[in-house]
Amino acid sequence: MLTACDNKPPEKQVTEAQAPATESSSSSDQAQVSSERDPAMDALAEQYVRLVLTLGNHDKSYVDAYYGPAEWKTEAEADTASPAELANRAERLVAQLPQTIAPADDLNSLRKQYLKTQLGAVAAHAHHIADASFRNFQQEAKALYDTEPPVQQYSDFDPVLAALDAELPGDEPLHTRVQTFREQYRIPEDKLDGVFKAAIEACKERTQAHVALPANESFRLEYVKDKPWSGYNWYQGDSHSLIQINSGLPIHIDRAVDLGCHEGYPGHHTYNALLEEKLVKDKGWVEYSVYPLFSPQSLIAEGTANYGIELAFPGEEKTRFEQETLYPLAGLDPATAEKYQRVLDLLAQLKFAENIVAREYIDGEIDRAEAVKRFQKYTAMSPEKAEQRVKFVDTYGAYVINYNWGKALVKEYIEADADTPQARWQKFSRLLSSPRLPSSLHW
């Protein structure tokens, strides 16, 4: 558990859920589900949970959430197995599953694929801990996140940088002009809590109109500093989350909705609460009581959390809501909100350039100082934000792909055969409460 910083605004809590809209049950993910338990799979799932908890002894960032039996955690903490031995255990568990799992939409087939893929990532991470002398960005992405992100070049982003330069002309470096412009939209620290409360409430209201949330779901909001991330959801179990916002760096007005959706509704809080309700409580699938951070599940978690922003606030609705509600709460002038959004849209197109910098840094092609420079040059980050981003890569490695590439994969999956907002919400909701992982998005 992380400790919140001193002098933070009062903690806020949302404790009541409105009556949600009823979701369609016609999904193929929900069809063909046997009500019978599978003792062999349940036993393997328990071993998976215990294995993840034990590997957490060697990497304090690894177990992102756990709300299963307390004795399993206690027993795992007492397990002295080395990372190499834990990798061997994971590989033995993989061998108990079918070598080939035929593509199918029923939840039991997806469950087998989930456990096999997650266990493969456990083994890969354990091997890396055992021997951290070699790292490769693409191999890490495939082994841990069940995907192969596209390999791009900096030149791919030249048109976007040129458009951004034209939008904000001047003689200073582009990243300096961007940050000077964005500073007009910084939320004053004494306004943060009010702005975030209003943003999260709007995210929740829009989500509840389409997704059946657990009746007792709630979260607690804290403000912290000196973190490598801008926001974090620590899921506590029983449909409750601790959401932390990093106020150590400037927070601009657009981040309120982004983080409210991403960390809360319909993002991480919603995702974890639905998995717990639909799979752990309703079906007794204990594997979902633990969340290993460096695993394929994270691509789905981050991808849905980022896609959920535009699902909740499609088109110009986000800008309009910010102008009408958040700008006044922050004491900001909404007159130039459209221009600000144009700049933000261009910056969003530079997100994949972050993967190039991370890849070069992880693969040893550039050093830390050069990585900071390239984040500034190719993604228009401030020096402080670039330093934070390198710190993030130091801590989480190829995890960066889960935000941009994860969103792209989820968006493609959701919109492939869902032409209306309602259809997209229904498919999105089903994805949040199913065992689908990156490779099974193509099933």
C-alpha positions, 0 to 999 in steps of 0.5 A, a space after each residue: 500500500 502506498 502512502 498518500 502525501 502530506 497536505 493533500 485535499 480531503 479524501 473523497 468517497 463515493 458510496 452509492 450506486 444508481 440503479 443501472 441500465 439492464 445489459 443485453 444478455 445475447 452475447 456469445 461470451 455469455 452463451 454456452 456457459 456450463 453451470 457445472 464446476 470444473 474441479 481440475 480447472 479450479 485446482 489449477 486456478 488455485 495453484 496459479 493464484 498461489 504462484 503469482 503471490 509467491 513471485 510477488 516476494 521477488 518483485 513488489 510491483 508484481 501483485 497489483 491486487 489480491 482479495 482471495 483467502 488471506 491464508 494463501 497470501 500468508 503461505 506464499 510469503 513464507 515460500 522461499 522458492 527462487 524465481 527460477 523454481 517459480 518459473 519451473 512451477 509455472 511451466 509445469 502448470 502450463 503443461 497441464 493445459 491443452 497444447 492447443 485450445 481451439 478458438 471459441 467464444 464460450 467462457 470455459 474455453 476462454 478461461 483455459 486460454 486465459 490461464 495458459 496465457 497468464 501462466 506463460 507470462 508468469 514464467 517469463 517474468 520469473 525468468 527475467 527476475 532470475 536473469 535480468 542481464 538481457 532485455 528486449 522490448 519486443 520480446 518482453 511485450 510478446 512474453 508478458 502482454 501476449 501481443 506484438 506491437 508495431 515497430 515504427 520510426 520517428 519519421 512516421 510522426 513528422 507530419 504530426 510534429 509539423 502540424 503541431 508546430 503550425 498550431 503553436 508557432 514560435 522560435 522556442 523548441 516545440 516542447 517548450 511552446 506546447 508546455 507554455 500553452 498548456 500552462 494556461 489550462 493547469 488546474 490550481 492545486 486548491 481546485 483539484 478536488 472539486 474538479 476531479 469529483 465533478 469529472 468522476 461523477 460525470 464518468 460514473 453517470 455516463 457509465 451507469 447508463 449502459 453498464 450494470 455496476 455492482 450495487 455496493 461499489 465504491 472508491 476512495 480518492 487520494 492525492 499523492 506525489 513523487 510517483 512514476 505514474 499520473 494516476 493509479 487504481 489499487 483495487 481492494 476487493 468487494 467492489 471497492 478501490 483506492 484511486 490515487 492521483 499524482 499531484 506532484 506534476 502539473 495537472 491540466 484540465 483535460 486530465 480530470 476526465 481522462 483519469 476519472 474514466 481511466 481509473 474509475 468509470 468505465 476503466 479500472 474500477 469498473 473492470 475489476 468490480 465486474 470481474 469480481 462479481 461475474 467471475 469470482 463471486 458468480 462462477 467461483 473462478 479464483 484466478 481473478 482474485 489476483 492481478 499480476 501487473 506484468 501480464 496479458 491482463 494488463 493490456 486489456 485493463 489499460 486498453 479498455 480504460 483508455 478506450 472507455 474515455 472516448 466511449 463515455 465522452 464521444 466526439 466533442 462531448 468531452 470538450 463541451 463538458 469541460 467548458 461548461 462544468 470543469 473550466 468554471 470549477 477550476 477558475 479557467 477561461 473556456 474561450 480557447 477550449 477548442 484550440 486546446 483540444 486541437 493541440 491535444 488531438 495532435 499530441 495524442 497522435 504522438 503517443 506511439 512515439 513513446 514506444 520507440 523511445 522506450 524500445 531504444 532505451 530498454 534495448 540499450 541503444 540510447 542512455 537515460 539522458 538521451 531518452 529524456 531528450 527524445 521524449 521531449 523532441 518526439 512527444 512534446 513532453 516537458 523536461 519534468 514529464 520526460 524525466 517521469 516517463 523514463 522513470 516509468 520505463 525504468 519501473 515498468 519496462 514495455 508496459 507502456 504499450 498497454 496504453 496506446 497499442 492496448 487501446 488500438 486493439 480494444 477499439 478495433 475489437 469493439 467497433 468491428 461489428 458494433 455500429 451504434 453507441 449502444 452496441 459498443 457499450 454492450 460489447 465493451 461491458 461484456 469484454 470487461 467481465 470476460 476472460 478475453 486476453 489480447 490473442 483471443 480478441 481475434 477469436 
